[in-house]
Amino acid sequence: MKTRRDFLTQAPLGLLGAVVASGALAQTGETTAPPPGSPGAFNTAPPVGPKLTAATFAEAEKLQQVTMTEPQRAMAVDSWPTSMAALLERRTGPRKVALEEGLPPATTWFPAMGQAHVGPAHDRFVPAKVATTPLPAKDEDIAFASVAQLGEWIRTRKLSSTRLTKIYLDRLKRFDPQLRCVITLCEEHALKQAAQADQEIAAGHYRGPLHGMPWGAKDLLDTAGIPTTYGAEPFRHRVPKDDGAVTRKLNEAGAVLLVKLSLGALALNDIWFGGQTMNPWLPQEGSSGSSAGPASATAAGLVAFAIGSETQGSIISPCMRCGTTGLRPTYGRVPRTGAMTLCWTMDKLGPIARSVEDTLLVLNTIRGTDPGDSASVAAHLDYDAAASIKGLKVGYFPAWMKEAPATDLDRAALDQLRALGLVPTEVSLPDWPYDDLNLLLFAEAGAAFEELTLSGEVDKMREQTPDAWPNLFREARFLSAVDFVQADRLRRKVANEMARVMGEVDLLLVPSMRDEMMVISNMTGQPSLTLRTGFVEVNQVRSDWAPDPRHPRPMLARPHRVPYGVTLIGRLFEEGTLGRVGRALEQKVGVAGERPPGF
């Protein structure tokens, strides 16, 4: 079985220099102006670019899988500088137009693909009623309480935001040397926000369930005057002037920014310029990525909740590793203005917490549109914790449930959903090469970090392995524009298939680390909810990186018990259904409250 890392390292490559426009016209040799009324013609631009030979194209053909005859190569040698290189001004120079950071492509991906009505018909947000409980005596017990419970204590003034903020600040300082999840601690900023929250609440100006709530931001969310480093050496001194859209929404809700949390450099895996972020449940291994810090810190009770991001697995994977709950919203549900761009048509921001309903509380605050994100959608959110889930159809892929990476816990979750009144329903997808879609990811990422690559700054990044971004960015420069369009067309076919599947069921239950669904659901923009459903034993340290025979993963002296979870995939903009089903499953399995030993 291929791993996700295989997918990221085996996508087809092509050499842009071998692209030939079938409609190009040969140069006529005319030296005078054409007669009035003559149309423009291809292949008439001034020649630019490097000197070419037939051997240039012969070598390029090996990558592009195009075969030309000697006369055809000779024609290409003569015409490429005037027909194709002339279109590549950003390569040949003088690069007259700057493409500023944050400028999206003109083409925008809309998962609904033209459908007028997708998702709920109205807004409804009715969380579960929070039980009246006394404030625990121990700071540790307060730190691990749910966002909903913390919010109720703050609302009723049993707990001040300032005290809660100090509890988390103390834990961040105490445990970060072990976990390496902190990039920037925002102590002064947090205490100021907490004091303001306390003053407002005391005056009767309560803003809602996140008022006074300390949170951590994956360090790709812009924070005005506070470094936002992307976890990468070339950006470690980057300080934005403005808050990103999600940061601004949380500020308006009265939340307290505690810390900028680590991410794998430029949102890949769990190694950043400060080292590797570790898993609280098994500190010998990384926390997975790229939302490494948000998952690690949330699991260890260092923040009330965190904001992570996912392009392909960056919320699901670290939540699986660290036993947290991650909600990856529908593409377009949460505005990404002021967040690092890796892939314009795939990037998504979402909450990481310690319980299902907490993720919905956060989503309800950060959702919406923003002028800076052309893909953001003003879709309704319908969540009623008390609404029945009986009779909902939960789809599953029979073959996937019988083979790795599925475990007995995946199969048990299906039985547990059946016991809750859901109707397990077999579904299927065509046997297509879904990993081919990763060409789109590589091409967009290569474009997003073009300047970093061409300037050589990418060479300063710590990881220079074949499956790290520096190599992938460089290789992406050789991808074919034709291949990109063909992959984009495949994406539409895949989205049509997912629309068919989701028309047959209300949600899907899938093994969280199933590669095909990781690719498919991120490409189509489906929402997902990953939650802990039990524990498994491992005897070897796990890694996001491709296997390296020179540095094998360490074996553990004894089997180690670690969290394990399943993933629910929803219909577009139906996160409320995921929340209702996920909350019921969470209550049935009863393992969400267990804490990592030593924290």
C-alpha positions in Angstrom: 0.0 0.0 0.0 1.3 3.5 -0.9 1.8 5.9 2.0 0.9 9.6 1.9 4.6 10.3 1.5 4.7 8.1 -1.5 2.0 10.2 -3.1 4.0 13.4 -2.4 7.2 12.0 -4.0 5.9 10.0 -7.0 3.7 12.5 -8.8 4.5 12.7 -12.5 6.9 15.4 -13.6 7.2 17.2 -16.9 9.7 19.7 -18.3 8.0 23.0 -19.2 10.6 23.5 -21.9 9.0 20.6 -23.9 5.5 22.2 -24.1 4.7 22.9 -27.8 1.6 24.9 -28.8 -0.1 22.9 -31.6 -1.5 26.0 -33.1 1.7 28.1 -33.2 2.5 29.6 -36.6 6.0 29.6 -38.0 7.9 32.8 -38.4 7.5 34.2 -41.9 10.7 36.1 -42.0 8.9 39.3 -42.8 10.8 42.4 -41.8 8.2 45.0 -42.6 4.9 45.8 -41.0 2.0 43.6 -42.1 -0.7 45.1 -44.3 -3.5 47.0 -42.4 -6.1 44.7 -41.0 -3.8 41.7 -40.6 -4.5 39.6 -37.5 -1.9 39.0 -34.9 -0.1 35.7 -35.1 1.6 33.3 -32.8 5.4 32.8 -32.9 6.2 36.4 -33.8 7.5 37.8 -30.5 11.1 38.8 -30.1 13.3 35.8 -29.2 14.2 35.4 -25.5 15.7 32.8 -23.3 18.8 30.6 -23.3 20.4 29.0 -26.4 18.8 25.7 -27.3 19.8 22.6 -29.2 18.1 19.5 -30.4 19.7 17.7 -27.5 17.8 20.1 -25.1 14.5 18.8 -26.4 15.7 15.2 -26.6 16.5 15.2 -22.9 13.3 17.0 -22.0 11.2 14.4 -23.9 12.3 11.8 -21.3 10.4 13.7 -18.6 7.5 14.9 -20.6 6.9 11.6 -22.5 6.7 13.3 -25.8 8.5 11.9 -28.8 9.7 14.2 -31.6 11.5 13.5 -34.8 14.8 15.3 -35.7 13.0 17.8 -38.0 10.5 18.5 -35.3 13.2 19.1 -32.8 15.0 21.4 -35.2 11.7 23.4 -35.6 11.3 23.6 -31.9 14.9 24.9 -31.4 14.1 27.7 -33.9 10.6 28.5 -32.6 10.7 28.0 -28.9 12.4 31.4 -28.1 9.7 33.2 -30.1 6.6 31.1 -29.4 6.9 29.7 -25.9 9.8 31.3 -24.0 8.2 34.7 -24.9 5.2 33.7 -22.7 7.5 33.0 -19.7 8.4 36.6 -18.9 8.7 35.7 -15.2 11.5 33.3 -16.1 13.3 35.1 -18.9 12.9 38.6 -17.3 12.7 41.4 -16.7 9.7 40.3 -14.4 8.0 43.7 -14.8 5.0 42.7 -12.6 5.4 41.8 -8.9 3.0 39.1 -7.7 2.6 40.2 -4.1 2.2 37.7 -1.2 -1.5 36.9 -0.8 -2.5 37.5 -4.4 -4.6 34.5 -5.4 -5.0 33.1 -9.0 -7.9 34.3 -11.1 -9.4 30.9 -11.1 -11.2 30.0 -7.9 -12.2 26.4 -6.8 -15.8 26.2 -5.6 -16.6 22.7 -4.3 -20.3 23.1 -5.1 -19.4 23.3 -8.8 -22.3 25.6 -9.7 -25.0 24.1 -7.6 -27.2 26.9 -6.2 -28.2 25.4 -2.9 -25.6 23.4 -1.0 -25.6 22.8 2.8 -28.2 23.8 5.4 -31.1 26.1 4.4 -30.8 28.2 7.6 -28.5 29.0 10.6 -29.0 27.2 13.8 -26.5 26.8 16.6 -27.7 25.1 19.8 -24.9 23.6 21.8 -25.5 21.2 24.7 -26.4 22.7 28.0 -23.3 22.9 30.2 -23.7 21.2 33.6 -23.3 23.4 36.7 -20.1 22.1 38.3 -17.8 23.6 40.9 -14.5 24.9 39.9 -11.8 22.2 40.5 -9.2 22.9 43.2 -6.3 21.8 41.0 -5.0 24.1 38.1 -4.3 20.9 36.1 -8.0 19.9 36.2 -9.0 23.4 35.1 -6.5 23.4 32.2 -7.9 20.2 30.8 -11.6 21.3 31.1 -13.5 21.7 27.8 -14.0 25.1 26.2 -17.7 24.8 26.9 -17.0 24.2 30.6 -14.3 26.9 30.8 -16.7 29.3 29.1 -19.4 28.7 31.6 -17.1 29.2 34.6 -15.9 32.5 33.0 -19.4 33.6 32.2 -20.6 33.0 35.8 -17.3 34.5 37.1 -16.3 31.4 39.0 -13.0 31.7 37.0 -11.4 34.8 35.6 -9.8 35.0 32.2 -6.6 36.3 33.9 -6.3 33.3 36.2 -7.0 30.9 33.3 -4.4 32.7 31.1 -1.8 32.5 33.9 -2.5 28.7 34.3 -1.9 28.1 30.6 1.2 30.4 30.5 2.7 28.5 33.4 2.1 25.2 31.7 3.5 26.4 28.4 6.7 27.5 30.1 6.9 24.2 32.0 6.3 21.7 29.2 7.5 23.4 26.1 11.2 22.3 26.7 9.9 18.7 26.3 7.4 19.3 23.5 9.0 22.1 21.5 5.5 23.4 20.4 6.1 27.1 21.1 7.5 29.5 18.5 6.4 32.8 20.2 4.9 33.1 23.7 2.6 36.1 23.8 2.6 36.6 27.5 2.2 40.4 27.8 -0.3 40.5 24.9 -2.3 37.6 26.5 -2.5 39.2 30.0 -3.6 42.5 28.5 -6.4 40.8 26.5 -7.4 38.7 29.6 -7.6 41.8 31.8 -9.8 43.5 29.2 -12.1 40.4 29.0 -12.5 40.3 32.8 -13.4 44.0 32.9 -16.0 43.6 30.1 -17.6 40.6 31.7 -17.7 42.3 35.1 -19.5 45.2 33.4 -22.0 42.9 31.9 -20.6 43.0 28.3 -20.4 39.2 27.7 -19.5 38.5 24.1 -20.1 34.7 24.0 -18.6 31.3 24.8 -15.1 32.3 23.7 -14.9 35.5 25.7 -11.8 35.4 27.8 -10.8 32.0 26.3 -7.0 31.4 25.9 -6.1 29.9 22.5 -3.0 29.1 20.4 -2.5 29.9 16.7 -0.6 27.8 14.3 2.2 30.1 13.3 1.0 30.7 9.8 -1.9 33.0 11.0 -0.9 36.6 10.9 -0.9 38.5 14.2 -0.3 42.3 14.1 3.0 43.1 15.6 3.7 39.5 16.7 6.0 37.3 14.6 4.4 34.9 12.2 7.3 32.7 11.0 5.7 29.8 9.0 8.1 27.6 11.0 10.7 28.2 8.3 14.2 29.7 8.6 13.8 32.4 5.8 10.7 33.8 7.6 11.7 33.5 11.3 11.9 37.3 11.6 8.7 38.1 9.7 6.3 40.4 11.6 3.0 41.2 10.0 1.4 44.6 10.3 -2.2 43.3 10.3 -4.2 40.5 11.9 -5.5 37.7 9.7 -9.2 37.2 9.3 -9.4 34.3 11.8 -7.3 36.2 14.3 -9.5 39.2 13.9 -12.7 37.1 14.4 -11.3 35.6 17.6 -10.3 39.0 18.9 -13.8 40.3 18.3 -15.2 37.3 20.2 -13.0 38.3 23.2 -10.6 35.3 22.9 -7.1 35.6 24.4 -4.1 34.9 22.1 -1.6 33.0 24.3 1.0 31.6 21.9 2.1 31.1 18.3 2.4 27.4 17.9 4.8 25.4 15.8 4.2 23.9 12.4 6.4 21.8 10.2 8.3 24.3 8.0 6.0 25.8 5.4 3.3 23.5 6.6 4.9 20.1 6.1 5.3 17.5 8.8 6.6 18.4 12.3 10.1 19.8 12.0 10.6 23.5 12.2 13.6 25.8 12.8 13.4 25.2 16.5 13.5 21.4 16.3 10.8 18.7 16.2 7.5 19.1 18.0 6.8 16.0 20.1 3.8 13.9 20.9 2.7 14.2 24.6 1.5 10.6 24.6 4.8 9.3 23.3 7.5 12.0 23.7 10.1 9.9 21.8 8.2 10.6 18.5 7.1 13.7 16.6 3.6 15.0 17.0 3.0 14.7 13.2 2.1 17.7 11.1 1.8 20.1 9.9 -0.4 21.4 12.7 2.2 19.9 15.0 2.1 22.6 17.8 -1.7 23.0 17.9 -2.3 19.3 18.3 0.6 18.8 20.8 -0.3 21.8 22.9 -4.0 21.0 23.0 -3.4 17.4 23.9 -1.1 18.4 26.8 -3.5 21.0 28.2 -1.4 24.0 27.4 -4.2 25.9 25.6 -8.0 25.7 25.7 -8.1 25.2 21.9 -5.9 26.0 18.9 -6.4 26.9 15.2 -4.7 24.6 12.7 -4.7 24.3 9.0 -5.0 21.5 6.5 -4.0 21.2 2.9 -3.7 17.4 2.8 -3.8 15.8 6.3 -2.3 18.6 8.4 -5.2 18.5 10.9 -6.2 14.9 10.6 -2.7 13.4 11.1 -1.5 15.3 14.2 -4.9 14.9 15.8 -4.6 11.1 15.3 -1.1 11.1 16.7 -1.9 13.3 19.7 -5.4 12.1 20.4 -7.1 15.5 19.9 -10.2 16.4 18.0 -9.8 18.2 14.7 -12.5 19.8 12.6 -11.5 20.4 9.0 -14.2 22.7 7.6 -15.6 22.7 4.1 -13.3 24.5 1.7 -14.4 28.1 1.7 -16.2 27.9 5.1 -13.5 29.8 7.0 -11.7 32.8 5.4 -7.9 32.4 4.9 -7.0 36.1 4.6 -3.8 36.7 6.4 -2.8 33.0 6.5 0.2 31.5 4.7 -0.7 30.2 1.3 0.5 26.8 0.3 -2.2 25.8 -2.1 -4.9 28.3 -3.0 -7.5 25.7 -4.0 -6.9 23.3 -1.0 -5.9 25.3 2.1 -8.4 25.2 5.0 -8.3 26.6 8.6 -10.0 24.8 11.4 -10.1 24.2 15.2 -8.3 21.6 17.2 -9.7 20.9 20.7 -10.2 18.1 23.3 -13.9 17.5 22.5 -16.2 17.5 19.5 -18.5 20.3 20.6 -15.6 22.5 21.4 -14.6 22.4 17.7 -18.2 23.5 16.7 -18.1 26.4 19.2 -14.9 27.7 17.6 -16.1 27.1 14.1 -19.2 29.1 14.7 -17.0 32.0 15.6 -14.4 31.9 12.8 -16.7 31.0 9.8 -17.9 33.5 7.3 -16.5 35.6 4.4 -13.7 38.1 4.0 -12.9 40.3 1.1 -9.4 39.0 1.0 -10.4 35.4 0.3 -12.3 35.1 -2.9 -13.2 31.5 -2.1 -14.8 32.3 1.3 -18.5 31.5 1.4 -21.4 32.8 3.5 -22.8 29.3 4.1 -25.3 28.5 6.9 -24.2 26.3 9.8 -26.9 24.1 11.3 -25.9 22.4 14.6 -28.3 21.3 17.3 -26.7 19.1 19.8 -30.1 17.6 20.9 -31.3 16.8 17.4 -31.7 13.1 16.7 -29.2 11.2 14.6 -31.2 8.0 14.3 -31.8 6.9 10.7 -28.8 8.8 9.3 -27.0 6.8 6.7 -23.3 6.4 7.4 -21.3 5.3 4.4 -18.3 3.0 4.5 -16.0 1.3 2.0 -16.1 -2.4 2.8 -12.7 -3.2 1.4 -11.0 -0.3 3.3 -12.4 -1.6 6.6 -10.9 -5.0 6.1 -7.3 -3.9 5.4 -4.6 -1.6 6.8 -4.5 1.1 7.8 -7.9 0.2 9.3 -7.8 -1.4 12.8 -10.3 -3.1 15.0 -11.2 0.3 16.4 -12.4 1.5 13.0 -14.6 -1.6 12.7 -15.8 -1.1 16.2 -16.7 2.5 15.5 -19.0 1.4 12.7 -20.8 -1.0 15.1 -21.0 1.8 17.7 -22.7 4.1 15.2 -25.1 1.3 14.3 -26.0 0.9 18.0 -26.6 4.7 18.1 -29.3 4.3 15.4 -27.3 5.1 12.3 -27.7 2.9 9.2 -24.3 1.6 7.9 -24.4 1.8 4.1 -21.8 0.4 1.7 -20.4 2.9 -0.8 -17.8 2.7 -3.5 -15.6 4.9 -5.7 -13.9 4.1 -9.0 -10.4 2.6 -9.0 -8.7 5.7 -10.3 -5.2 7.1 -9.8 -6.2 9.7 -7.2 -2.6 10.4 -6.3 -2.2 12.0 -9.7 -4.1 15.0 -8.3 -1.1 15.9 -6.2 0.3 17.5 -9.3 -2.1 20.4 -8.5 -0.7 20.6 -5.0 2.9 20.7 -6.1 2.3 23.2 -8.9 0.4 25.6 -6.6 2.9 25.3 -3.8 5.7 25.9 -6.3 4.0 29.1 -7.4 3.2 30.2 -3.9 6.9 30.0 -3.0 8.4 30.9 -6.4 10.5 33.8 -5.1 11.8 31.7 -2.2 12.9 29.0 -4.6 14.4 31.2 -7.3 16.2 33.4 -4.8 17.9 30.4 -3.3 16.5 31.3 0.2 14.8 27.9 0.2 18.3 26.4 0.5 18.5 27.7 4.0 15.7 25.5 5.3 16.8 22.7 7.6 15.2 19.8 5.8 16.7 19.2 2.4 15.5 15.6 1.9 13.8 14.3 -1.3 10.3 14.6 0.3 10.8 18.1 1.9 9.6 21.3 0.3 12.9 22.6 -1.1 13.3 19.7 -3.4 9.6 19.5 -4.3 9.5 23.3 -5.1 12.5 22.9 -7.4 11.1 19.9 -9.1 7.7 21.6 -9.5 9.4 24.1 -11.9 9.5 21.3 -14.4 5.8 20.4 -14.3 3.9 20.8 -17.5 1.0 23.3 -17.8 -0.8 20.7 -20.0 -0.5 18.1 -17.2 -1.8 20.7 -14.7 -5.0 21.2 -16.8 -5.5 17.5 -17.2 -5.1 17.0 -13.5 -7.6 19.8 -12.9 -10.1 18.1 -15.2 -9.6 14.8 -13.3 -10.3 16.8 -10.1 -13.8 17.7 -11.5 -14.5 14.0 -12.3 -13.5 13.1 -8.8 -15.6 15.8 -7.3 -18.6 14.5 -9.4 -18.0 11.0 -8.0 -17.9 12.3 -4.4 -21.1 14.3 -5.0 -22.7 11.0 -6.1 -21.4 9.1 -3.0 -22.5 11.9 -0.6 -25.9 11.9 -2.3 -26.4 8.3 -1.2 -25.4 8.9 2.5 -25.4 11.6 5.2 -21.8 11.1 6.1 -18.8 8.7 5.7 -16.8 6.8 8.3 -13.2 6.2 7.0 -9.9 5.0 8.5 -8.3 8.3 9.2 -5.0 7.6 7.5 -6.5 6.1 4.3 -4.4 7.8 1.6 -7.0 7.8 -1.1 -9.6 9.6 1.0 -7.0 12.0 2.4 -6.3 13.1 -1.2 -9.9 12.9 -2.5 -11.7 14.8 0.3 -9.1 17.6 0.4 -9.3 18.0 -3.3 -13.1 18.1 -3.3 -13.3 20.3 -0.2 -15.4 17.9 2.0 -15.5 18.7 5.8 -14.0 16.1 8.2 -14.1 15.5 11.9 -11.3 13.4 13.5 -11.9 12.2 17.1 -10.3 9.8 19.5 -12.2 6.4 19.8 -9.7 4.3 21.7 -6.1 3.3 22.1 -3.6 1.0 20.3 -0.1 -0.2 21.1 2.9 0.7 19.0 6.4 -0.8 19.3 8.2 1.7 16.9 8.4 5.4 16.7 6.2 6.8 13.9 7.2 9.4 11.4 5.7 11.6 8.6 8.9 11.3 6.6 9.7 8.8 3.8 11.7 5.8 5.1 15.4 6.4 5.2 17.5 3.2 5.5 20.4 5.2 6.9 18.2 6.5 9.8 15.6 3.8 10.6 12.9 4.7 13.0 13.8 3.7 16.6 12.2 0.7 18.2 10.6 1.1 21.6 11.8 -1.0 24.6 8.2 -2.1 25.2 4.9 -1.6 23.4 3.4 1.8 24.2 -0.3 2.7 24.5 -1.3 5.7 22.3 -4.5 7.3 21.2 -6.3 6.2 18.0 -9.3 7.8 16.3 -11.6 7.6 13.3 -12.6 10.3 10.8 -16.1 11.3 9.7 -16.4 12.9 6.2 -19.4 15.1 5.7 -21.4 16.7 2.9 -20.4 20.2 1.8 -21.1 22.7 4.6 -22.8 20.1 6.8 -20.3 20.3 9.7 -23.4 20.3 12.0 -24.2 16.7 11.1 -20.6 15.7 11.7 -20.8 17.4 15.1 -24.0 15.7 16.2 -22.8 12.2 15.1 -19.3 12.8 16.5 -20.5 14.0 19.8 -22.7 10.9 20.2 -19.9 8.6 19.3 -17.5 10.5 21.6 -20.0 10.0 24.5 -20.5 6.3 23.7 -16.8 5.3 23.6 -16.0 7.4 26.6 -12.3 8.0 26.1 -12.0 11.7 25.4 -11.2 12.6 29.0 -8.1 10.5 29.4 -4.9 12.7 29.6 -1.4 12.0 28.5 0.7 10.7 31.5 3.0 13.3 33.0 1.0 16.4 31.8 
